[in-house]
Every structure is written in structure tokens, then in C-alpha cells.
Amino acid sequence: MNSLWWLALPVLLLPIWWHRKKSEQTRALPLATARFVPRVEPNQVRVWRWVDVVLLIVRCLLLAAVIAWLADPVLPWRPDSVVVAKGTDAGWTDKQITAAGLKEAQRIELPAAQVLDWLLSHEREWRPHSRVLVLGDVPMPASEPKFSRRFELHTVSAPREAVVRHVAIVSARAQEWRRLFDALDGGDRYVIDAEAGSKADLVIWDVPQAPAASLHAPLWWVADTSAFPELRDAKQVDGMRYADSAHGRLWSDAAWPPKDPDSARRLFADWQRLHYEPVPYTTPSYSTAASRVWQSGEAEGELRTMLAWLIVGLFALERILAHARRR
């Protein structure tokens, strides 16, 4: 749809017409010695000075650049390509490339989270008959992207790296809190610290004394609310109060520490679901279908940025020449 802007090229005739209409009028003054000479009206003579020709060329180039910027031209130049997500197993990648017959194709390595967005913004750069193979653990987007050309996605789920989380327990019932973490058998590893420090991902505060002003942590589980005035009028959801403070995000529940497995499981599930970003699913392997429907959010070509700077430069030059013409 952007290509329809090329139909506006006849607008380039406007500067030419405008410059031809410009005329210079001879200045006439009455003279005492010419009292008896017949009166002659002054003539208007069209004069094209060299600076006018340069100004005309600059204005035509400026209009052409604006039309090209609106049309958003893209020159297809990319050959057969293989887009590989970083961290993908090299042996598996070579097998997929060999099976697809793309050993001589150009390889492009990108972060896994940026692969689909990058394809959307660069899809018009490939030649019409070029093949594009995408390999790796590509996260599944919230909605299926619409491409204007065909891509082949061969994905594989990479093993998730174990995360070490530091938990500081400040409580007279420290043993009860420790039992909650000892029962966990997931991939993450929890390190119990005797004192809260800068590495703490979670601080369990179960004493009436207020923490030091310099103590900060992303999340606090507060069993004794007397240490945090922010929790007095805090909002409540499903029996749990939450508030933000200078120390970090605060959670509090009168029933803590949990007394049964279901309560402990629910608390840990809320912690993972509400405090940390969800682990993305891997996009299933499939071949995208080419969509010919123009989308309002269609990505811009790289030439558009260059044309924008060209328009700024031509506009500045046009203003300089126009000012010099009036002098």
C-alpha cells in the first residue's frame, strides 16, 4: 500500500511552475526631464538566475525524497539464509541445515527473544525466491505473527538453567520456615542465609524490630507487621496484604508460616507467578503462511531512516538558498 505514494511524483511539476511564475519587475521613477515623454508602463521580465536553478533542483529533490520516504522503498538483496538463535546446539543445527539443503546459505545468529521481531522488520529484504530457515529455542509470542513471505521454523526446547535464589530468614521460628524450602525439589536452588544481605532475593521478616534503613531486597515476607507501618492500611487480596516500601515489596499474611502442604504450595506458586517473569514456551515447529494483507504496524525499511536524514538536510539547504535569493 505504501507504494501508491509513487503516484504523487507529478507533484514535482509544482516547483517548476512556481519558478516560472516568478518575475522581476523593473522599477520606474518619475523624472522631471521626462515630463513630455509618452508614458510607458513598466514591463515584467522573467529572469532565471543561477541561484534560482539550484533552488529549483533542491526543491524538486526535497519533494522526491518526501515521496520516497512515504513509499518506504526496500531493495530485496538477501539470499537463502539460516537464522539461528544463540545458544542452540551446534550439532543439531548442522543436521537441520544439511537436511534442508542450505549448507551454502547465509547464517545469521540472533538472541532467541528477538528472532521473530527481527524477521518481521527485515522480511522484505529477502529476494522473492529465497529460502529462510529459523533454528533454535524461539519463545512463543502472545499472538501468531503475520508474515508477508514464507519462513520455516525448526525449534527445539533448550534445557532451562538452574537459578540460585538467596533467602534470608530473620525469625525466632526459623526452623519452621526452613522446612518449606527443604521440601522443594524443582530445578531452582535455594540458599538460606542467616543474615539479610545484598544478594537476598527474598527476606522473611518474623520479628517485631524494624530492619535497618540500608537493608533492601526485591521481596519481603512479613509475619510480624509491627515492624512495617506501610502494611497497616495496605491492600488485601485473598487474605494477603501487599505494599511497597523503601525496603522493597512487602507481603504479609496472619497465617504465616504455613502450617500444611497446601498452604505452602500455594505460597510458593504465588511467589513464582506474581514476582518473577513467566518462563516462555518454545514456539512449535511450523512453516509460516505468506499473508498479502497489509498491516498498519508493518515494519519500516532501513532506507527510510536514511531518507529522513536526507529530507532534513535538503530542507535546511532549501531554506538557506531561499534566504540567499531574497538578498
Sequence and secondary structure as in RCSB ss.txt:
>XXXX:A:sequence
MNSLWWLALPVLLLPIWWHRKKSEQTRALPLATARFVPRVEPNQVRVWRWVDVVLLIVRCLLLAAVIAWLADPVL
PWRPDSVVVAKGTDAGWTDKQITAAGLKEAQRIELPAAQVLDWLLSHEREWRPHSRVLVLGDVPMPASEPKFSRR
FELHTVSAPREAVVRHVAIVSARAQEWRRLFDALDGGDRYVIDAEAGSKADLVIWDVPQAPAASLHAPLWWVADT
SAFPELRDAKQVDGMRYADSAHGRLWSDAAWPPKDPDSARRLFADWQRLHYEPVPYTTPSYSTAASRVWQSGEAE
GELRTMLAWLIVGLFALERILAHARRR
>XXXX:A:secstr
 GGGGGGGGGGGHHHHHHHHH  EE      GGGTTS      EE    HHHHHHHHHHHHHHHHHHHHHH    
  B SEEEEETT  HHHHHHHHHHHT TTSEEEEE GGGHHHHHHHHGGGB TT  EEEEE  B  SS   BSS 
 EEEE        EEEEEEEETTHHHHHHHHHT  SSSEEEEESS  TTEEEEEEESSS   TT   SEEEES G
GG GGGTT EEETTEEEEEETTEEEEE TT S  SHHHHHHHHHHHHHHHS     B   EE  B  S  TT   
 THHHHHHHHHHHHHHHHHHHHHHHH 
